[in-house]
């Protein structure tokens, strides 16, 4: 069973704050890994949640 995407909210907000406020300290490799590996997972879980709301 996928994790509820709302549980990722704190992590998403934290990453956003780092990207916006600590731009000079960002490790491009970490951002790339998140974009390539975690965003697709989160998208799939969010789509599943949305589909379950339509039922």
C-alpha positions in Angstrom: 0.0 0.0 0.0 1.5 3.4 -1.0 2.2 5.9 1.7 -0.2 8.8 1.9 1.4 11.7 0.0 0.3 14.1 2.7 2.9 12.4 4.9 5.6 13.8 2.6 4.5 17.3 3.1 7.1 18.3 5.7 9.9 16.8 3.5 8.6 18.7 0.5 8.4 22.0 2.4 11.9 21.5 3.8 13.3 20.9 0.4 11.6 23.9 -1.0 12.9 26.1 1.8 16.5 24.9 1.2 16.1 25.5 -2.5 14.8 29.0 -2.0 16.8 30.2 1.0 20.1 28.3 0.9 20.6 28.4 -2.9 24.4 28.6 -2.6 24.6 25.5 -0.4 22.6 23.2 -2.6 24.2 19.9 -3.7 23.0 19.5 -7.3 23.4 15.8 -7.1 20.9 15.6 -4.2 18.4 17.7 -6.1 18.9 15.5 -9.2 18.4 12.3 -7.2 15.2 13.6 -5.7 13.9 14.7 -9.0 14.7 11.4 -10.7 13.8 9.0 -8.0 11.4 10.5 -5.4 9.2 12.8 -7.5 8.0 9.9 -9.7 7.1 7.9 -6.6 5.3 10.8 -5.0 3.5 11.5 -8.3 2.3 7.9 -8.4 1.1 7.9 -4.9 -0.7 11.2 -5.3 -2.4 9.9 -8.4 -3.5 6.8 -6.5 -4.9 9.0 -3.7 -6.8 11.2 -6.2 -8.2 8.1 -7.9 -9.4 6.8 -4.5 -11.2 10.0 -3.9 -13.1 9.6 -7.2 -14.6 6.3 -6.1 
